[in-house]
């Protein structure tokens, strides 16, 4: 049973690493393709197009940046990462049920 739990732990750690790497890559890719309107420059820390004169921030209007932000949201807490606690609970519950059902036989 401990080997199965260890395997689940390794799987969760691998999923977390993949999500973090995916978030970083998608966010950086979205930052490089962001296009801003005239008199605006892209600010990487805010991830907005900022006007140099009045500091007014707006989102970039191109589809590539919008899609990269959507994908980053889907990988984050509202998407794939949000399912991890449910997966852990179901896996551990199934292990305990199979352990106790196996003992009866």
N, C-alpha and C positions, 0 to 999 in steps of 0.2 A: 504494500500500500504506500509506503514511503517513496518507493521509486516512481510510482505514478504521480504522487504529489510533487516530487522533484521535477518530473517531466513537465507537469503543468506550470510549475514556477519558471522553468527555462523558457517555455512557450510564451508566458506573459512578459518576461523580460525581453525576449526577441521581438514581440509585438510592440512593446514600448520603444525599443531602439528604432524599429522601422518607422513608427509614427513620428518620432522626433526628427529623424533624418529626412523623412518625406516632407514634414512641415518646413524645415529649414530650406530644403532645395526648392520647394514650390514657392515659398515666400521670396527667396532671393531671385528666382526666375521671374516672378511677377514684378519685383522691383526694377529689374533690368528692362522690362518691356513696357513699363508705364509711360504713357505720353500725356503731357500736360498742355493746357491751352497757352496762348501767347501771354507773356509776362508772368508765367507761373513756372516754378521749378519744383522737382520732386524731392521731398524731404524723406529720407529713409527712416529716420527715427519715428516720425509721425505716420508714415506711409500715406501721405497726402500731398497734393500739389499746393504749394504755398506761394502766395503773391509776395513779391519782394518789397513792395511799397507799403502795404497795409497788413500783411501777415494773415490774410484771409485763406484758410485751408479748404480745399475741395478735393473730392475723389477724382482720380484719373478716369477719363471717359472711354478708354479703349476696352474692347472685349477681352483681350488677353489678360489684362490686370484684373478685371472683374472675375473672370473664370478662375484665376489663381487664388484670389481671395475666397471664392466659394469652395474650392477644393481644400484650402487650408482650414476652413470652418468645418468641412465634413470629416477631416482627419482629426480635428480637435475634440474638445469635450462634448460637443453636441452631435458628433458623428461616431466614427469607429472607436475612439477611445472611451466613449460613454458606455459602450457595451461590455467593457472589460470586467467591471464588478459583477454583472449578471452572469457572465461566462464563468467566473471564478466560483460563484455561489452554486451554479448548476453542476459544475464539474465536481466540486467537493461533496455536494449532496448525493450525486450519483455514485461516487466512491463509497460513501458511508452506507448507502442502501445496498450496493452490491456486496459490501463486506458482511453486513448483517444477514443478507439473504443467503450468502455462501456458507455461513456458519450453521444455518439450519439444516443444510443438506449434508 
